[in-house]
């Protein structure tokens, strides 16, 4: 069964109140009808529903675990085969989160809800656009878009999402990449994903080249901060891919050796 | 027959000079080639004869080698000079000079830069005149003889750069005078060196350090050699590669030319290119108006500095070209709009002057691809030099990119049929007084304070905020501009660094209560950041209790929480106690002034910084009500 895609207009935002955020009531397509603008596309989203069911049934994945993002990403990205232009429409993601997948959003993010300051939960439903960090589904889709590798056939089924899973499965890394401007340039997100994921960092630590390296989260947070500082004086789009990799490796090296300066 | 060196003597009790103070005053902040090119061209531009011809300036770069170099040094009487230079080698700068002369002798190679100007006044004036071109350029330190109101230079400091850029601190002059001299025939030749104070070998005679190359009259001990004239001067000039064309003007030769802070010696071609571009960058108004021509000659090949070859400056000249066809809204790339900005010049302390002046702001909407100097406003007055490129990138969010020229003083009517009015002359004089020795901005200066009565500060400090406000109106015509007076004042007195993204800065309490100015720049020589600033409370009822200075690392989108440690901070304000406390693990600079202090200035440096990423200065000021003293 296909789902018709809509853009949810911002006039509907006041309806996303504390009761909705606390999962005490639903908002149906009927409730929101006056604010739904058809986008003229229908997509069969049942693979996404099925994958969510599997994830919820998986004993190794707890509710609210960042692994949920990593596990859902390949299916969501393959199924919601949007152009970047379409994916930049915040209202589409608002519709998907509020109307089509609210249960999923609650399952993944309920722990951030605080009735006193509902903003953190609200943004899981209502952010998006240039903010690739907040909206629950938009974040996963863009996380995949910026990290997957195209297969030889160019067929969505042939895509390699292993980097996507490494990035989204490591919340600190996903946040540090998605929250910053450099994420808009794919060679950087690829290099960050490859050089700063748990596997890469654990391998380095096992090699024992560094005496007392910081935690993986600290390495990621510090290295990406240094990278952002570096990019105040270098234009990343002008850098060769080798140069990007070398720059990040060198910064990571400083961090591993605890020589990364001042925080 | 040739010239000789003579050094003035002084008494053992007189002040001693380790080096020439003026050299350092000029080099402060911007010791690269820019200062040199700006100052040299400004000198010639100011000395232009009052006719329809431009002042023509040619920079000639030559590297002499082998016999040619030896001949040259002989003509320069280098042996006598070197005896003195070697006596001065117990000072730091003396040591450098002694090293330089040794290098030149060993390598038999010397680079000379000759700046030849034509259609200028020449070195007019008696040998010992109180005030003349000659004494100003050749004899005096910190005297200026330029007519006070419109000349580019008004401190007499600029010429000091000549010696700073000579590895030997030695400069030769040969000049053809524009007015006949009653006694002597042009050309007029003289040399000058500025060495540290030194003693004769036997220790009996103290030489103050200033030396002249010229002809000695009589045998008087310690007499200053004077200019050599006429045929003799011509013959020496030949030997010194310093011969001139017939017309009036001056040739200045910087011996062992070097850029004091350059990490490596640039080759002649590179230097020539840099000089040409800087001439255009800073003097396109004078060149465009036909008042100045600049050329650079390397190995006998001359290249004219032409605006056509540096199209990045054309958007600015287009502002003047299209002023008469200006539009009210910048709809299309290339459109030019104009606006007037008022500048109320207060009366001088003696009651004269004072005018409701106007500055012209010309704004041209940028074409795609015109990215150099984009969103900058070139500040220009009648001297035809760009005083400053004022960066107004993202002056409003989502604005149209532009290039702009602010024409003030005698430059105000440029591009129209009008002539300068009396008020323009008064503004010209005011703006000249508002330029510090480097002539690179319009700010509150001591000259302003000494010359003008109350109101000069508001006038000069208001220029930039008025330019910004007017630009907002032109580049973002749809924006609601209902800014209140108080908010405008708040912006005007904001201190610290502007927000890069164009978002409005969060106003910190101190920025609403203090005014001031801060600068930070990277020093390639020492691989650290140098910063300085000055703050004072807005209200006379308040005083400064403490100033904390920290250095903030920027990231792509915003400031990070990283700080670069302050290594040192100092203040020339009396009674300030200085400390370097650690805040959140990082050393910051802290100044606590004596009670009753209202104005405090500081300067300092960071620790060594090999990353050299964007770093800003944050100044937090504790202000409180003035205590009873």
Interface residues (C-beta under 8 A of the other chain):
Chain A: X180 X181 X182 X225 X228 X229 X230 X231 X232 X233 X261 X262 X263
Chain B: X553 X554 X555 X556 X557 X560 X561 X562 X563 X564 X565 X585 X586 X611 X612 X613 X614
